[in-house]
Amino acid sequence: MLPFQKKLTDSFYVVLGLPATAMGFGLSIQIAVLSWILRTQYNLDIHEIGIVWAAGPIAGIIGQPIVGLISDGVWFWGGRRRPFIFIGGVLAALSIFALPYIGLINETLGIGSIMAVAITVALTLDLSINISFNPTRAIIADVTPNGEPRTKGYTWMQAISNFFGAGAYLIAALVGNFELIFIGVGVVFLFSIVPMLFIEEPKSLVSVEDADGEATKTDWGELFKIYFAHSFSWLGIQTMFIYSFAFFEQRFQTNDAAYLGSIIGWSFFILNAAGAVFPIIFLEPLSKKIGKVKTHTISVASMAVGYFMIVWLVKDTLTMYLIFILLSVGWAAVVSLPFAIMTEEVNKMKMGFFMGIFNLSVVIPQLAASFILGSVIQNAESKTIIYWISAISLAISAALWILVKEKSAKCKK
């Protein structure tokens, strides 16, 4: 074990967060590019784009629990999580490379269906990301003690991931989506492979003792509260990611592909750029002071407020970009704090499995957004319904998070 891992230095947390950053970067590319390509290059309608996006959650439902369960009980290539991060990273890079060539693949293979090829590429990409995403998050719990060190692991992970995610959207806005794809292939490949060569995994998952010295047992009651609260967060967020382009088209009265791509790029750049700062300067310090659950509840509530503001106040892109700064507080929290909260409620020896089950609270809402909300939004005269759905979903999530108990508070009793 290298000294920086033994001492849990800041540089170790940076390296530890890079594999998850690779998968987050791949997801950022998918968010920035997939709907844009399908809309502007192949003229798919809103409902069809929703169906393409549904391929990913289906892959997640199948892939993450299976990979998590297997990774809990195997050891090869010098690790438990390492092999799956390697494999998933390589496959994700290849899938990203295929995104601009959906039409060419369709013509070359004579399939005769852009939808079929798009679904296949999206499914392969998301399955690849899911192969790696679970282990990249589980390994943080594997190599950090319970309590503040683990919270720091997840908040730093998301700060780094958001920083690079912001870079992805900035490339999309300033240079172009196709350039983003080719840069992303290299980033995803390198960040999946290189960092794992410097991280030593414990052969026994109980070798890293909890900071409070207590045995790790699964608290199913609290776990289900977390699942339900988290799922409503993702219902609203996935609705934003998948369908925002339709709101932008209508609100800013444009069907120009380049302009629309720029609006999407700048919006999600701001979401991630501000979100790269908030985990370290806001979420981590506030979590130490009032607890992770309360911090997360406040953050999710702020995101609901931001969505309502978009519906009521946005008349120009500048106002919308400013509101996206507020949204980034909730975004930074949703993709970091729930992992730290959840890992304190489960048996550490089955961390990969529970991380995969936790992913259901992300992918099931995405399926609902794809299959159910796509038709609703398609038929709605006003596309403000997109942000109404997001706002109400996040408000419900904040209310449900109030019911979750703080682990540290329970331990002190």
N, C-alpha and C positions, 0 to 999 in steps of 0.2 A: 504494500500500500504506500503510495507516494505521500510525502509529508503534508502537502496541501489538503489531502483528503483526511488524514489523521487529525489535523488541526481545524478542519472545517473552515478554511479561509474563504475570503470573498472570491478569490480566483477559482477555488474549487466549485463554488456555487455557479459561477459563470460557465465553467466547462460542463457541469452537471445539467445545466439548462439548455445546452446547445442541441442535443438530440430532439427534445420536444420542440425546440425552435425550428428545426428542419421540417418537422411535420406541420407545424403551424405556418411556415412559409409556403409549403405546398398547398395547404388549405386556403391561404390568402390568394394564391394564384388562381385556385379554383373559383373562389368568390369573385375575384376581379374579372376573370376572363370567361368562365363557362357560359353564364347567361348572356354576356355581351356577344360572344361568338355565335351562339345559337340564334340570337335575335337579329343581329346585323348581317351575318354571313349566310345564314340558312333560313331566315324568316320564320322561325318557329313562333307560335303564339304563346301567351302566358301560361295556359294550361299545359301545353306540351313541354315547356321548359320546367315546369313543376314536376312533371313525370320523370324527366331526365334526372333532376336533383334527387328524386326518391330512390334512385339506385344506390346512392351512398349510404343512407340510413339502413337499408336492407343489408348491405355489406357489414355495417357496424353491428347490427343485431346478431349476426352470425359470427363475425370475425372476432370481435373484442373479447367476449366471454370465453370463447374457445382458446384463443391465443393466451389470454390471462391464466386460464386453468392449466394449460400445458406448461407455460413458463414458470408457474409456481413449483412444478415437480421435475423439471429437467435441468441438466447441466452439460453444456458442450460449448466448444469454442471459447472456453474460459469464462463462461458466465451463464446466468439464468435468463436475463433480459437481453443481453448483448446479441445473441444470434438473431432474434426476431427484429431487433433494431436494424441490424445489417441487412437482412433480407428485405424488410419492408422499405428501407431507405432506397435500395437499388431499384426495386419495382416502382416506387413512387416517382423517382427521377425519370424512368423510362415512360411512365404513363403521362407525366407532364409534357414530355417531349412529343407525345402523340396528339396533344390537344389541337395544334394548328392544322393537323392533317386529317381531320375527321372526314372532310370531303374527298380527299385523295384516297384514303383507306376505303371509303365507300365505292369509289370508281374502280380502283385497282382490283378489289375483291369481287366486284360485281354484285354487291349486296342489294343495292337498289333502295336503301332506306337510311336516310340521314339519322332518323330517330334511333334506329337499331344500333348504328355505329356509335352515336353519341352516348347512348345508355351504356354500351359496352365499355367505352373509354372511361366514362364517369364511374362506372362500377369498379373497374380495375384500379383507377386512381384512388378511390375512396377505400377499397379493400386494402390496398397497399399502405395507405396512411393508417388505417385501423390496425394493421399488423404491427406497426411500430408505435402508434400513439399510446396504447395501453402500457407497453413496457417502458417507454420513455417517462411516463408518469409514475409507474410503480417503482422504478429504480430509485426515485427520489425518496420514497418512503423506506425502501430497503436500506439505504446508506445514511439516513439521518435519524437522530433520536426524536422521540415524540416531543411535542411542545414547540417552543420558539424556533429551534433549529429547523424543524420540518416546515413550519410556516414560512420561514425565510427561504427554504428551498423552493417552495411553490410560488412565492411572490417574486423571487428573483427569476425563476423560470419564465414567468409570464412577462416580467419587465423586458427581458432579453427577447422573448418571442415577439412581443408587441413592437419592440424597436425594429426588428428585421421585417415584421409584417408591415410596419409603416413604410419601410424602405421599398417593399414590394409595390405598395399602392402609389408611392411617389414615382417609381419607375414607370408604372402604368400611366400616371397623369402627365409626366414630363416627356417620356420617351415613347412609350407605346406598349400595348398589351403583348404583342408578339415578342418584343425584346425582353419583356418581363419573363416570358416563358423560358427562353433560352438561358437567361441568367439563373432562373430558378432551378433548372436542372442541375447546375453545378453546386448551388448552395445546398439543396436537399441532399445530394450525394455526399458532399464533404462533411456536413454537419452530422450526418447519420453515422459515418464511419470513424472519422478521426477522434472525436472526443471519447468514444467508448474504449479506445486503446489506453486511456489514462485513468480510467475509473475501475477500481477493484470492487467486485460484488462479493457479499458475504455468502459462503456456501450454506450457512444456516440462517434462515430469516429471523430467528430469535436472537441472533448474536448482537444486534444493535438494540440495547435496552431502552425502554421508554424513559424519558427524562423524569417522570414522576415515580418510576419504579413499579408501577402497577402492571399486572398481567393484562394482556390484550384479549378482550372478549368481544364478540359481535353483539352490539346492542341493536336488535332488529327494529324495535320501536322507533328509536331515533333515526335509524337508517332510512326507514320508509318516509319519515317526515322530510328528511333531506332530499330524497328522490323526488317527491311530489313538488316540493318548493323549487328545486332545480329545474324540473321539467317545464314549469310555467315560464321560467326565465328564458329557456331555449325556444319555446314556442314563439315568443315575441321576437327574439333575436334572429331566429332562422327566417321568420317572415320578412324581417328587414333585409337580410342578406339576399334572399332569393328574389324578392319582388320590388325592391326599391327602384329598380330601373323603370318600372311602370309608373311609379309616383313621379320620378324625375321627368319622364317623357311628358306627362300631363301638366305638372305644376310649372315647368319651365318651357312648355310648348315647343318641344324639339323632337325630331326623329333623326337628327344628324348623328351618325355613328361615332365620329371622333369627339364631338362635343359631349355626347352622352357618356362615352367612355371616360372622358376627362372628369365629369361630375362624379361618377362612381369612384374613380381613382382618388380624387381629392377628398371625398367624404370619408372613405375607409382609411386613407392615409392619416387623416386627423384623428379618427377613432383609435388607431393603433399608436400613433406618435404620442398623443397625450396619455394613452393607456400604458406606454412604456415607462412613463415617469411616475404615475400614481401608485403602482404597487410598492415602490421603495419609499417614496416621500410621504405617502398618505396611508395606504392600506396596512403596511407592516407596523409603523408606529402606533396607529390608532388601534390595531388589533392587540398590541401589548397593553394598551391603556384600558380599553373597554371590552376586549374579547373579539374573537374572530366572527362569531355569529352576529353580534350587534353591528359590527363594522360592515359585514356583508349585507345585512338588512337595509342599512342606511344607503349603501351604494346601489342596491337594486331599486330602491324607492326613487333615488335620484334619476335613474335611467327611465323609469316610468314617467316622471315629470318631463324629462327631455322629449320623449315621444309625443306627449300631449302638446308640448310647445311647438313641435314641428307641424302638427295639425293646425294649430291656431295662429301661429306667428309667421311661418316661413312664406315669404313673397319673393325672395331672391336667394342666390346661392351663398352670399356672405352670411346672412342670418342663419342659414342651415348649417354652414361650416362651424359657426360659433356654438350652435346647439350640440353639434357632434362632439365638441370638447366636453360638455357635460355628460353626454352618453358614454364617453370613454371611462368615466369613473366606474359605472356599473359594469361595463365590458371587462375592465381590468379585474374586477372582483369576481365576476362569474367564471372566468377561465383560470382562476387561481385559488381563491379561498375555499370553495367547496371541496377541493381535493384534500386540503389540509384538515378541514373539519371532518370529512368522511373517513379518512384514514385513522382517526382516533376512535372510531366506533366499530372497527372490524378486527377480526383475527389476522394478525400480521402474516402468519404463515400461508394465508390464502389471499394475499393482497392483490395479486394479478387477477384472480377470479372476481373479487369484489370491485376492482377497478373496471373490469369488463361489464359487470352488471350495472355499475354506476353509469356507464355510457348509455344504457337504455334510456336514462332520463334526458339524454341529448337526442338520440336518434329517433325515438318514438315521436317526440314533438316535431322533428323534421319531417317525418312521414305524414303527420297530420297537416303540416304546412304545405307539403307537396301535393298530396292527394285530395285533401278536403278544401283547403283555403285557396288553391289555385283556381278552381272553378268559381268560387265565391268572388274572388278578386277580378277574375276575367269578366264576370257578368255585372260587376258594380260600375255604375256610371262614374262615380268619383273614386279615384284611387287613394284618397285619404284614408280609406278603409284599411289600407296596409298599416299605417301608423296608429290607427285606432286599435287594431288587433294587438299590435306590439305594446302599446301603452297599457291596455287593460291586462294583458298577460303578465307584464312586469309588476303591475300593481298587485295582482293576485299572488305572485311569487313573493313579494315583500311581506304581504300579510301572512303567508304560510311560514316564512322564515322566522317570524316572531315566535312561533310555536316550538322551534328547535332550541334545545337546551345547550348551554355552553359546557363543553367537556371539562374544562379546567374548574368551572364553578362547581360541577358535580363532585369532582375529586376532592375539593376542599371541605366538603360537608362531612 
